[in-house]
Amino acid sequence: MDDRTDEPETYNHWTIVNIVFHHLAGQGLHPVLGETGNPGQAAADLLRALGIEPAPEGDRQVSENVKQRLAELREAAFGSA
């Protein structure tokens, strides 16, 4: 945590995952994340396991969740198109 603020420090999870994966590959390992779909949640979980809170800014999964919720609200308010 930064001494200048009470806010926890956050990182773009793809940057950290990229570093971790390159390190593992350099050790001869072949990491796989999100084999069955979008790896965003798995990447965020990996960061949390490392004690890092991923930032939602720029997170495609957050954006997709917002789009889905807005579509549900439009459907509820106006019916199907």
PyMOL Python script that loads the backbone (N, CA, C, O; Angstrom):
from pymol import cmd

cmd.read_pdbstr("""\
ATOM      1  N   MET A   1       0.837  -1.161   0.000  1.00  0.00           N
ATOM      2  CA  MET A   1       0.000   0.000   0.000  1.00  0.00           C
ATOM      3  C   MET A   1       0.891   1.237   0.000  1.00  0.00           C
ATOM      4  O   MET A   1       1.908   1.271   0.694  1.00  0.00           O
ATOM      5  N   ASP A   2       0.525   2.228  -0.756  1.00  0.00           N
ATOM      6  CA  ASP A   2       1.271   3.470  -0.880  1.00  0.00           C
ATOM      7  C   ASP A   2       1.055   4.312   0.381  1.00  0.00           C
ATOM      8  O   ASP A   2      -0.081   4.476   0.827  1.00  0.00           O
ATOM      9  N   ASP A   3       2.134   4.847   0.956  1.00  0.00           N
ATOM     10  CA  ASP A   3       2.022   5.651   2.175  1.00  0.00           C
ATOM     11  C   ASP A   3       1.300   6.969   1.939  1.00  0.00           C
ATOM     12  O   ASP A   3       0.834   7.587   2.897  1.00  0.00           O
ATOM     13  N   ARG A   4       1.194   7.420   0.683  1.00  0.00           N
ATOM     14  CA  ARG A   4       0.595   8.712   0.380  1.00  0.00           C
ATOM     15  C   ARG A   4      -0.920   8.648   0.262  1.00  0.00           C
ATOM     16  O   ARG A   4      -1.560   9.693   0.149  1.00  0.00           O
ATOM     17  N   THR A   5      -1.508   7.480   0.284  1.00  0.00           N
ATOM     18  CA  THR A   5      -2.949   7.355   0.093  1.00  0.00           C
ATOM     19  C   THR A   5      -3.473   6.121   0.821  1.00  0.00           C
ATOM     20  O   THR A   5      -2.719   5.198   1.128  1.00  0.00           O
ATOM     21  N   ASP A   6      -4.764   6.121   1.089  1.00  0.00           N
ATOM     22  CA  ASP A   6      -5.388   4.952   1.702  1.00  0.00           C
ATOM     23  C   ASP A   6      -5.874   3.959   0.658  1.00  0.00           C
ATOM     24  O   ASP A   6      -6.314   2.862   1.004  1.00  0.00           O
ATOM     25  N   GLU A   7      -5.800   4.334  -0.625  1.00  0.00           N
ATOM     26  CA  GLU A   7      -6.244   3.464  -1.714  1.00  0.00           C
ATOM     27  C   GLU A   7      -5.233   2.331  -1.929  1.00  0.00           C
ATOM     28  O   GLU A   7      -4.028   2.581  -1.926  1.00  0.00           O
ATOM     29  N   PRO A   8      -5.701   1.095  -2.115  1.00  0.00           N
ATOM     30  CA  PRO A   8      -4.764   0.017  -2.433  1.00  0.00           C
ATOM     31  C   PRO A   8      -4.198   0.207  -3.835  1.00  0.00           C
ATOM     32  O   PRO A   8      -4.884   0.701  -4.730  1.00  0.00           O
ATOM     33  N   GLU A   9      -2.954  -0.187  -4.016  1.00  0.00           N
ATOM     34  CA  GLU A   9      -2.335  -0.079  -5.332  1.00  0.00           C
ATOM     35  C   GLU A   9      -2.921  -1.158  -6.238  1.00  0.00           C
ATOM     36  O   GLU A   9      -3.067  -2.307  -5.821  1.00  0.00           O
ATOM     37  N   THR A  10      -3.257  -0.796  -7.471  1.00  0.00           N
ATOM     38  CA  THR A  10      -3.834  -1.752  -8.414  1.00  0.00           C
ATOM     39  C   THR A  10      -2.979  -1.819  -9.667  1.00  0.00           C
ATOM     40  O   THR A  10      -2.194  -0.914  -9.951  1.00  0.00           O
ATOM     41  N   TYR A  11      -3.141  -2.893 -10.406  1.00  0.00           N
ATOM     42  CA  TYR A  11      -2.374  -3.133 -11.617  1.00  0.00           C
ATOM     43  C   TYR A  11      -3.296  -3.655 -12.707  1.00  0.00           C
ATOM     44  O   TYR A  11      -4.322  -4.272 -12.421  1.00  0.00           O
ATOM     45  N   ASN A  12      -2.929  -3.409 -13.940  1.00  0.00           N
ATOM     46  CA  ASN A  12      -3.617  -4.060 -15.044  1.00  0.00           C
ATOM     47  C   ASN A  12      -3.245  -5.532 -14.962  1.00  0.00           C
ATOM     48  O   ASN A  12      -2.067  -5.881 -15.049  1.00  0.00           O
ATOM     49  N   HIS A  13      -4.234  -6.393 -14.798  1.00  0.00           N
ATOM     50  CA  HIS A  13      -3.928  -7.803 -14.560  1.00  0.00           C
ATOM     51  C   HIS A  13      -3.227  -8.459 -15.737  1.00  0.00           C
ATOM     52  O   HIS A  13      -2.483  -9.421 -15.544  1.00  0.00           O
ATOM     53  N   TRP A  14      -3.441  -7.969 -16.945  1.00  0.00           N
ATOM     54  CA  TRP A  14      -2.761  -8.604 -18.092  1.00  0.00           C
ATOM     55  C   TRP A  14      -1.258  -8.375 -18.063  1.00  0.00           C
ATOM     56  O   TRP A  14      -0.495  -9.230 -18.512  1.00  0.00           O
ATOM     57  N   THR A  15      -0.825  -7.238 -17.543  1.00  0.00           N
ATOM     58  CA  THR A  15       0.613  -6.974 -17.432  1.00  0.00           C
ATOM     59  C   THR A  15       1.260  -7.972 -16.485  1.00  0.00           C
ATOM     60  O   THR A  15       2.297  -8.556 -16.801  1.00  0.00           O
ATOM     61  N   ILE A  16       0.647  -8.167 -15.325  1.00  0.00           N
ATOM     62  CA  ILE A  16       1.208  -9.080 -14.332  1.00  0.00           C
ATOM     63  C   ILE A  16       1.139 -10.523 -14.827  1.00  0.00           C
ATOM     64  O   ILE A  16       2.107 -11.271 -14.693  1.00  0.00           O
ATOM     65  N   VAL A  17       0.004 -10.916 -15.395  1.00  0.00           N
ATOM     66  CA  VAL A  17      -0.132 -12.286 -15.913  1.00  0.00           C
ATOM     67  C   VAL A  17       0.917 -12.535 -16.992  1.00  0.00           C
ATOM     68  O   VAL A  17       1.514 -13.610 -17.041  1.00  0.00           O
ATOM     69  N   ASN A  18       1.141 -11.554 -17.853  1.00  0.00           N
ATOM     70  CA  ASN A  18       2.142 -11.691 -18.903  1.00  0.00           C
ATOM     71  C   ASN A  18       3.532 -11.935 -18.302  1.00  0.00           C
ATOM     72  O   ASN A  18       4.267 -12.806 -18.767  1.00  0.00           O
ATOM     73  N   ILE A  19       3.883 -11.174 -17.279  1.00  0.00           N
ATOM     74  CA  ILE A  19       5.179 -11.356 -16.619  1.00  0.00           C
ATOM     75  C   ILE A  19       5.278 -12.739 -15.998  1.00  0.00           C
ATOM     76  O   ILE A  19       6.288 -13.423 -16.159  1.00  0.00           O
ATOM     77  N   VAL A  20       4.229 -13.156 -15.283  1.00  0.00           N
ATOM     78  CA  VAL A  20       4.229 -14.485 -14.649  1.00  0.00           C
ATOM     79  C   VAL A  20       4.367 -15.579 -15.703  1.00  0.00           C
ATOM     80  O   VAL A  20       5.156 -16.509 -15.537  1.00  0.00           O
ATOM     81  N   PHE A  21       3.596 -15.469 -16.790  1.00  0.00           N
ATOM     82  CA  PHE A  21       3.636 -16.501 -17.821  1.00  0.00           C
ATOM     83  C   PHE A  21       4.992 -16.569 -18.511  1.00  0.00           C
ATOM     84  O   PHE A  21       5.485 -17.661 -18.795  1.00  0.00           O
ATOM     85  N   HIS A  22       5.602 -15.414 -18.784  1.00  0.00           N
ATOM     86  CA  HIS A  22       6.934 -15.428 -19.391  1.00  0.00           C
ATOM     87  C   HIS A  22       7.962 -16.051 -18.447  1.00  0.00           C
ATOM     88  O   HIS A  22       8.861 -16.768 -18.887  1.00  0.00           O
ATOM     89  N   HIS A  23       7.828 -15.776 -17.159  1.00  0.00           N
ATOM     90  CA  HIS A  23       8.727 -16.389 -16.179  1.00  0.00           C
ATOM     91  C   HIS A  23       8.561 -17.913 -16.156  1.00  0.00           C
ATOM     92  O   HIS A  23       9.542 -18.657 -16.167  1.00  0.00           O
ATOM     93  N   LEU A  24       7.305 -18.360 -16.124  1.00  0.00           N
ATOM     94  CA  LEU A  24       7.054 -19.804 -16.105  1.00  0.00           C
ATOM     95  C   LEU A  24       7.544 -20.472 -17.385  1.00  0.00           C
ATOM     96  O   LEU A  24       8.138 -21.550 -17.339  1.00  0.00           O
ATOM     97  N   ALA A  25       7.299 -19.840 -18.515  1.00  0.00           N
ATOM     98  CA  ALA A  25       7.768 -20.390 -19.792  1.00  0.00           C
ATOM     99  C   ALA A  25       9.293 -20.447 -19.816  1.00  0.00           C
ATOM    100  O   ALA A  25       9.867 -21.390 -20.360  1.00  0.00           O
ATOM    101  N   GLY A  26       9.948 -19.454 -19.235  1.00  0.00           N
ATOM    102  CA  GLY A  26      11.408 -19.458 -19.146  1.00  0.00           C
ATOM    103  C   GLY A  26      11.934 -20.593 -18.288  1.00  0.00           C
ATOM    104  O   GLY A  26      13.084 -21.008 -18.434  1.00  0.00           O
ATOM    105  N   GLN A  27      11.094 -21.094 -17.395  1.00  0.00           N
ATOM    106  CA  GLN A  27      11.462 -22.229 -16.546  1.00  0.00           C
ATOM    107  C   GLN A  27      11.113 -23.567 -17.201  1.00  0.00           C
ATOM    108  O   GLN A  27      11.272 -24.624 -16.591  1.00  0.00           O
ATOM    109  N   GLY A  28      10.636 -23.511 -18.452  1.00  0.00           N
ATOM    110  CA  GLY A  28      10.289 -24.727 -19.177  1.00  0.00           C
ATOM    111  C   GLY A  28       8.877 -25.208 -18.945  1.00  0.00           C
ATOM    112  O   GLY A  28       8.518 -26.301 -19.384  1.00  0.00           O
ATOM    113  N   LEU A  29       8.070 -24.421 -18.270  1.00  0.00           N
ATOM    114  CA  LEU A  29       6.680 -24.795 -18.023  1.00  0.00           C
ATOM    115  C   LEU A  29       5.797 -24.223 -19.125  1.00  0.00           C
ATOM    116  O   LEU A  29       6.209 -23.313 -19.845  1.00  0.00           O
ATOM    117  N   HIS A  30       4.598 -24.747 -19.257  1.00  0.00           N
ATOM    118  CA  HIS A  30       3.669 -24.311 -20.300  1.00  0.00           C
ATOM    119  C   HIS A  30       2.331 -23.952 -19.659  1.00  0.00           C
ATOM    120  O   HIS A  30       1.381 -24.733 -19.718  1.00  0.00           O
ATOM    121  N   PRO A  31       2.257 -22.760 -19.041  1.00  0.00           N
ATOM    122  CA  PRO A  31       1.019 -22.378 -18.349  1.00  0.00           C
ATOM    123  C   PRO A  31      -0.131 -22.148 -19.317  1.00  0.00           C
ATOM    124  O   PRO A  31       0.063 -21.663 -20.432  1.00  0.00           O
ATOM    125  N   VAL A  32      -1.334 -22.504 -18.871  1.00  0.00           N
ATOM    126  CA  VAL A  32      -2.552 -22.284 -19.643  1.00  0.00           C
ATOM    127  C   VAL A  32      -3.561 -21.642 -18.700  1.00  0.00           C
ATOM    128  O   VAL A  32      -3.715 -22.064 -17.554  1.00  0.00           O
ATOM    129  N   LEU A  33      -4.239 -20.627 -19.194  1.00  0.00           N
ATOM    130  CA  LEU A  33      -5.200 -19.912 -18.370  1.00  0.00           C
ATOM    131  C   LEU A  33      -6.470 -19.715 -19.174  1.00  0.00           C
ATOM    132  O   LEU A  33      -6.425 -19.187 -20.285  1.00  0.00           O
ATOM    133  N   GLY A  34      -7.587 -20.127 -18.636  1.00  0.00           N
ATOM    134  CA  GLY A  34      -8.851 -19.914 -19.312  1.00  0.00           C
ATOM    135  C   GLY A  34      -9.029 -20.775 -20.543  1.00  0.00           C
ATOM    136  O   GLY A  34      -9.456 -20.280 -21.586  1.00  0.00           O
ATOM    137  N   GLU A  35      -8.709 -22.059 -20.442  1.00  0.00           N
ATOM    138  CA  GLU A  35      -8.802 -22.972 -21.586  1.00  0.00           C
ATOM    139  C   GLU A  35     -10.178 -23.005 -22.230  1.00  0.00           C
ATOM    140  O   GLU A  35     -10.294 -23.239 -23.433  1.00  0.00           O
ATOM    141  N   THR A  36     -11.214 -22.774 -21.448  1.00  0.00           N
ATOM    142  CA  THR A  36     -12.567 -22.950 -21.971  1.00  0.00           C
ATOM    143  C   THR A  36     -13.284 -21.641 -22.242  1.00  0.00           C
ATOM    144  O   THR A  36     -14.503 -21.640 -22.414  1.00  0.00           O
ATOM    145  N   GLY A  37     -12.573 -20.533 -22.285  1.00  0.00           N
ATOM    146  CA  GLY A  37     -13.248 -19.268 -22.541  1.00  0.00           C
ATOM    147  C   GLY A  37     -12.384 -18.090 -22.153  1.00  0.00           C
ATOM    148  O   GLY A  37     -11.156 -18.172 -22.159  1.00  0.00           O
ATOM    149  N   ASN A  38     -13.032 -17.001 -21.818  1.00  0.00           N
ATOM    150  CA  ASN A  38     -12.341 -15.767 -21.465  1.00  0.00           C
ATOM    151  C   ASN A  38     -11.493 -15.994 -20.214  1.00  0.00           C
ATOM    152  O   ASN A  38     -12.021 -16.404 -19.180  1.00  0.00           O
ATOM    153  N   PRO A  39     -10.187 -15.731 -20.292  1.00  0.00           N
ATOM    154  CA  PRO A  39      -9.319 -15.973 -19.140  1.00  0.00           C
ATOM    155  C   PRO A  39      -9.295 -14.830 -18.134  1.00  0.00           C
ATOM    156  O   PRO A  39      -8.527 -14.877 -17.173  1.00  0.00           O
ATOM    157  N   GLY A  40     -10.125 -13.797 -18.336  1.00  0.00           N
ATOM    158  CA  GLY A  40     -10.083 -12.628 -17.463  1.00  0.00           C
ATOM    159  C   GLY A  40     -10.276 -12.944 -15.994  1.00  0.00           C
ATOM    160  O   GLY A  40      -9.519 -12.467 -15.148  1.00  0.00           O
ATOM    161  N   GLN A  41     -11.285 -13.745 -15.684  1.00  0.00           N
ATOM    162  CA  GLN A  41     -11.546 -14.064 -14.274  1.00  0.00           C
ATOM    163  C   GLN A  41     -10.419 -14.900 -13.692  1.00  0.00           C
ATOM    164  O   GLN A  41     -10.005 -14.675 -12.555  1.00  0.00           O
ATOM    165  N   ALA A  42      -9.919 -15.857 -14.455  1.00  0.00           N
ATOM    166  CA  ALA A  42      -8.806 -16.682 -13.975  1.00  0.00           C
ATOM    167  C   ALA A  42      -7.568 -15.817 -13.737  1.00  0.00           C
ATOM    168  O   ALA A  42      -6.842 -16.028 -12.765  1.00  0.00           O
ATOM    169  N   ALA A  43      -7.325 -14.848 -14.614  1.00  0.00           N
ATOM    170  CA  ALA A  43      -6.186 -13.946 -14.440  1.00  0.00           C
ATOM    171  C   ALA A  43      -6.354 -13.106 -13.175  1.00  0.00           C
ATOM    172  O   ALA A  43      -5.404 -12.930 -12.413  1.00  0.00           O
ATOM    173  N   ALA A  44      -7.555 -12.593 -12.957  1.00  0.00           N
ATOM    174  CA  ALA A  44      -7.819 -11.805 -11.749  1.00  0.00           C
ATOM    175  C   ALA A  44      -7.642 -12.663 -10.503  1.00  0.00           C
ATOM    176  O   ALA A  44      -7.084 -12.201  -9.508  1.00  0.00           O
ATOM    177  N   ASP A  45      -8.111 -13.909 -10.547  1.00  0.00           N
ATOM    178  CA  ASP A  45      -7.946 -14.821  -9.413  1.00  0.00           C
ATOM    179  C   ASP A  45      -6.473 -15.107  -9.141  1.00  0.00           C
ATOM    180  O   ASP A  45      -6.060 -15.199  -7.985  1.00  0.00           O
ATOM    181  N   LEU A  46      -5.680 -15.249 -10.203  1.00  0.00           N
ATOM    182  CA  LEU A  46      -4.238 -15.465 -10.050  1.00  0.00           C
ATOM    183  C   LEU A  46      -3.618 -14.278  -9.318  1.00  0.00           C
ATOM    184  O   LEU A  46      -2.819 -14.463  -8.400  1.00  0.00           O
ATOM    185  N   LEU A  47      -3.980 -13.064  -9.720  1.00  0.00           N
ATOM    186  CA  LEU A  47      -3.437 -11.883  -9.063  1.00  0.00           C
ATOM    187  C   LEU A  47      -3.833 -11.825  -7.598  1.00  0.00           C
ATOM    188  O   LEU A  47      -3.007 -11.521  -6.738  1.00  0.00           O
ATOM    189  N   ARG A  48      -5.091 -12.115  -7.314  1.00  0.00           N
ATOM    190  CA  ARG A  48      -5.533 -12.082  -5.915  1.00  0.00           C
ATOM    191  C   ARG A  48      -4.766 -13.107  -5.089  1.00  0.00           C
ATOM    192  O   ARG A  48      -4.449 -12.856  -3.926  1.00  0.00           O
ATOM    193  N   ALA A  49      -4.468 -14.250  -5.679  1.00  0.00           N
ATOM    194  CA  ALA A  49      -3.676 -15.262  -4.981  1.00  0.00           C
ATOM    195  C   ALA A  49      -2.269 -14.752  -4.677  1.00  0.00           C
ATOM    196  O   ALA A  49      -1.636 -15.188  -3.715  1.00  0.00           O
ATOM    197  N   LEU A  50      -1.787 -13.825  -5.504  1.00  0.00           N
ATOM    198  CA  LEU A  50      -0.470 -13.213  -5.289  1.00  0.00           C
ATOM    199  C   LEU A  50      -0.553 -11.982  -4.386  1.00  0.00           C
ATOM    200  O   LEU A  50       0.464 -11.341  -4.119  1.00  0.00           O
ATOM    201  N   GLY A  51      -1.760 -11.648  -3.913  1.00  0.00           N
ATOM    202  CA  GLY A  51      -1.939 -10.501  -3.040  1.00  0.00           C
ATOM    203  C   GLY A  51      -2.081  -9.186  -3.776  1.00  0.00           C
ATOM    204  O   GLY A  51      -1.875  -8.126  -3.186  1.00  0.00           O
ATOM    205  N   ILE A  52      -2.432  -9.231  -5.066  1.00  0.00           N
ATOM    206  CA  ILE A  52      -2.580  -8.030  -5.888  1.00  0.00           C
ATOM    207  C   ILE A  52      -4.045  -7.885  -6.269  1.00  0.00           C
ATOM    208  O   ILE A  52      -4.663  -8.836  -6.749  1.00  0.00           O
ATOM    209  N   GLU A  53      -4.601  -6.702  -6.058  1.00  0.00           N
ATOM    210  CA  GLU A  53      -5.996  -6.454  -6.439  1.00  0.00           C
ATOM    211  C   GLU A  53      -6.035  -5.909  -7.862  1.00  0.00           C
ATOM    212  O   GLU A  53      -5.530  -4.815  -8.116  1.00  0.00           O
ATOM    213  N   PRO A  54      -6.626  -6.653  -8.792  1.00  0.00           N
ATOM    214  CA  PRO A  54      -6.682  -6.171 -10.173  1.00  0.00           C
ATOM    215  C   PRO A  54      -7.582  -4.952 -10.300  1.00  0.00           C
ATOM    216  O   PRO A  54      -8.593  -4.840  -9.606  1.00  0.00           O
ATOM    217  N   ALA A  55      -7.209  -4.043 -11.186  1.00  0.00           N
ATOM    218  CA  ALA A  55      -7.993  -2.836 -11.422  1.00  0.00           C
ATOM    219  C   ALA A  55      -9.062  -3.127 -12.462  1.00  0.00           C
ATOM    220  O   ALA A  55      -8.774  -3.761 -13.477  1.00  0.00           O
ATOM    221  N   PRO A  56     -10.294  -2.675 -12.231  1.00  0.00           N
ATOM    222  CA  PRO A  56     -11.343  -2.920 -13.217  1.00  0.00           C
ATOM    223  C   PRO A  56     -11.227  -2.046 -14.460  1.00  0.00           C
ATOM    224  O   PRO A  56     -11.826  -2.374 -15.485  1.00  0.00           O
ATOM    225  N   GLU A  57     -10.482  -0.948 -14.407  1.00  0.00           N
ATOM    226  CA  GLU A  57     -10.353  -0.077 -15.563  1.00  0.00           C
ATOM    227  C   GLU A  57      -9.737  -0.856 -16.717  1.00  0.00           C
ATOM    228  O   GLU A  57      -8.690  -1.485 -16.568  1.00  0.00           O
ATOM    229  N   GLY A  58     -10.389  -0.807 -17.845  1.00  0.00           N
ATOM    230  CA  GLY A  58      -9.854  -1.479 -19.012  1.00  0.00           C
ATOM    231  C   GLY A  58     -10.065  -2.981 -19.014  1.00  0.00           C
ATOM    232  O   GLY A  58      -9.606  -3.661 -19.931  1.00  0.00           O
ATOM    233  N   ASP A  59     -10.741  -3.511 -18.022  1.00  0.00           N
ATOM    234  CA  ASP A  59     -10.981  -4.945 -17.943  1.00  0.00           C
ATOM    235  C   ASP A  59     -12.142  -5.299 -18.866  1.00  0.00           C
ATOM    236  O   ASP A  59     -13.264  -4.832 -18.668  1.00  0.00           O
ATOM    237  N   ARG A  60     -11.876  -6.105 -19.853  1.00  0.00           N
ATOM    238  CA  ARG A  60     -12.900  -6.458 -20.833  1.00  0.00           C
ATOM    239  C   ARG A  60     -14.067  -7.186 -20.187  1.00  0.00           C
ATOM    240  O   ARG A  60     -15.210  -7.011 -20.610  1.00  0.00           O
ATOM    241  N   GLN A  61     -13.801  -7.998 -19.171  1.00  0.00           N
ATOM    242  CA  GLN A  61     -14.878  -8.734 -18.518  1.00  0.00           C
ATOM    243  C   GLN A  61     -15.839  -7.772 -17.824  1.00  0.00           C
ATOM    244  O   GLN A  61     -17.053  -7.967 -17.890  1.00  0.00           O
ATOM    245  N   VAL A  62     -15.324  -6.749 -17.168  1.00  0.00           N
ATOM    246  CA  VAL A  62     -16.186  -5.756 -16.529  1.00  0.00           C
ATOM    247  C   VAL A  62     -17.042  -5.074 -17.588  1.00  0.00           C
ATOM    248  O   VAL A  62     -18.244  -4.891 -17.398  1.00  0.00           O
ATOM    249  N   SER A  63     -16.427  -4.702 -18.690  1.00  0.00           N
ATOM    250  CA  SER A  63     -17.148  -4.047 -19.780  1.00  0.00           C
ATOM    251  C   SER A  63     -18.249  -4.955 -20.330  1.00  0.00           C
ATOM    252  O   SER A  63     -19.364  -4.497 -20.581  1.00  0.00           O
ATOM    253  N   GLU A  64     -17.941  -6.226 -20.516  1.00  0.00           N
ATOM    254  CA  GLU A  64     -18.943  -7.174 -21.015  1.00  0.00           C
ATOM    255  C   GLU A  64     -20.084  -7.346 -20.019  1.00  0.00           C
ATOM    256  O   GLU A  64     -21.244  -7.444 -20.420  1.00  0.00           O
ATOM    257  N   ASN A  65     -19.772  -7.384 -18.733  1.00  0.00           N
ATOM    258  CA  ASN A  65     -20.815  -7.515 -17.707  1.00  0.00           C
ATOM    259  C   ASN A  65     -21.737  -6.298 -17.724  1.00  0.00           C
ATOM    260  O   ASN A  65     -22.952  -6.437 -17.579  1.00  0.00           O
ATOM    261  N   VAL A  66     -21.168  -5.111 -17.898  1.00  0.00           N
ATOM    262  CA  VAL A  66     -21.972  -3.885 -17.967  1.00  0.00           C
ATOM    263  C   VAL A  66     -22.884  -3.932 -19.186  1.00  0.00           C
ATOM    264  O   VAL A  66     -24.069  -3.614 -19.084  1.00  0.00           O
ATOM    265  N   LYS A  67     -22.344  -4.327 -20.340  1.00  0.00           N
ATOM    266  CA  LYS A  67     -23.152  -4.420 -21.554  1.00  0.00           C
ATOM    267  C   LYS A  67     -24.302  -5.408 -21.374  1.00  0.00           C
ATOM    268  O   LYS A  67     -25.429  -5.144 -21.793  1.00  0.00           O
ATOM    269  N   GLN A  68     -24.010  -6.543 -20.752  1.00  0.00           N
ATOM    270  CA  GLN A  68     -25.039  -7.559 -20.527  1.00  0.00           C
ATOM    271  C   GLN A  68     -26.133  -7.030 -19.607  1.00  0.00           C
ATOM    272  O   GLN A  68     -27.319  -7.231 -19.866  1.00  0.00           O
ATOM    273  N   ARG A  69     -25.736  -6.360 -18.541  1.00  0.00           N
ATOM    274  CA  ARG A  69     -26.712  -5.824 -17.595  1.00  0.00           C
ATOM    275  C   ARG A  69     -27.578  -4.748 -18.260  1.00  0.00           C
ATOM    276  O   ARG A  69     -28.789  -4.706 -18.044  1.00  0.00           O
ATOM    277  N   LEU A  70     -26.959  -3.881 -19.065  1.00  0.00           N
ATOM    278  CA  LEU A  70     -27.735  -2.864 -19.778  1.00  0.00           C
ATOM    279  C   LEU A  70     -28.730  -3.508 -20.748  1.00  0.00           C
ATOM    280  O   LEU A  70     -29.857  -3.033 -20.888  1.00  0.00           O
ATOM    281  N   ALA A  71     -28.319  -4.574 -21.410  1.00  0.00           N
ATOM    282  CA  ALA A  71     -29.226  -5.285 -22.316  1.00  0.00           C
ATOM    283  C   ALA A  71     -30.405  -5.868 -21.537  1.00  0.00           C
ATOM    284  O   ALA A  71     -31.543  -5.814 -22.003  1.00  0.00           O
ATOM    285  N   GLU A  72     -30.140  -6.422 -20.361  1.00  0.00           N
ATOM    286  CA  GLU A  72     -31.217  -6.971 -19.524  1.00  0.00           C
ATOM    287  C   GLU A  72     -32.193  -5.872 -19.104  1.00  0.00           C
ATOM    288  O   GLU A  72     -33.407  -6.074 -19.124  1.00  0.00           O
ATOM    289  N   LEU A  73     -31.661  -4.712 -18.726  1.00  0.00           N
ATOM    290  CA  LEU A  73     -32.524  -3.605 -18.317  1.00  0.00           C
ATOM    291  C   LEU A  73     -33.369  -3.092 -19.469  1.00  0.00           C
ATOM    292  O   LEU A  73     -34.549  -2.793 -19.289  1.00  0.00           O
ATOM    293  N   ARG A  74     -32.767  -2.985 -20.667  1.00  0.00           N
ATOM    294  CA  ARG A  74     -33.532  -2.559 -21.860  1.00  0.00           C
ATOM    295  C   ARG A  74     -34.640  -3.552 -22.149  1.00  0.00           C
ATOM    296  O   ARG A  74     -35.765  -3.158 -22.456  1.00  0.00           O
ATOM    297  N   GLU A  75     -34.330  -4.835 -22.054  1.00  0.00           N
ATOM    298  CA  GLU A  75     -35.323  -5.886 -22.285  1.00  0.00           C
ATOM    299  C   GLU A  75     -36.483  -5.763 -21.295  1.00  0.00           C
ATOM    300  O   GLU A  75     -37.650  -5.864 -21.675  1.00  0.00           O
ATOM    301  N   ALA A  76     -36.148  -5.545 -20.024  1.00  0.00           N
ATOM    302  CA  ALA A  76     -37.180  -5.432 -18.993  1.00  0.00           C
ATOM    303  C   ALA A  76     -38.046  -4.182 -19.194  1.00  0.00           C
ATOM    304  O   ALA A  76     -39.254  -4.207 -18.958  1.00  0.00           O
ATOM    305  N   ALA A  77     -37.416  -3.100 -19.627  1.00  0.00           N
ATOM    306  CA  ALA A  77     -38.139  -1.841 -19.778  1.00  0.00           C
ATOM    307  C   ALA A  77     -38.921  -1.750 -21.078  1.00  0.00           C
ATOM    308  O   ALA A  77     -40.039  -1.234 -21.096  1.00  0.00           O
ATOM    309  N   PHE A  78     -38.342  -2.246 -22.165  1.00  0.00           N
ATOM    310  CA  PHE A  78     -38.939  -2.027 -23.487  1.00  0.00           C
ATOM    311  C   PHE A  78     -39.337  -3.314 -24.223  1.00  0.00           C
ATOM    312  O   PHE A  78     -39.896  -3.247 -25.318  1.00  0.00           O
ATOM    313  N   GLY A  79     -39.063  -4.454 -23.650  1.00  0.00           N
ATOM    314  CA  GLY A  79     -39.369  -5.713 -24.314  1.00  0.00           C
ATOM    315  C   GLY A  79     -38.331  -6.032 -25.373  1.00  0.00           C
ATOM    316  O   GLY A  79     -37.391  -5.265 -25.577  1.00  0.00           O
ATOM    317  N   SER A  80     -38.498  -7.160 -26.048  1.00  0.00           N
ATOM    318  CA  SER A  80     -37.529  -7.555 -27.066  1.00  0.00           C
ATOM    319  C   SER A  80     -37.717  -6.712 -28.328  1.00  0.00           C
ATOM    320  O   SER A  80     -38.824  -6.275 -28.643  1.00  0.00           O
ATOM    321  N   ALA A  81     -36.643  -6.501 -29.020  1.00  0.00           N
ATOM    322  CA  ALA A  81     -36.661  -5.633 -30.218  1.00  0.00           C
ATOM    323  C   ALA A  81     -37.226  -6.353 -31.407  1.00  0.00           C
ATOM    324  O   ALA A  81     -37.315  -5.778 -32.492  1.00  0.00           O
TER     325      ALA A  81
END
""", "prot")
cmd.dss("prot")
cmd.show_as("cartoon", "prot")
cmd.util.cbc("prot")
cmd.orient("prot")
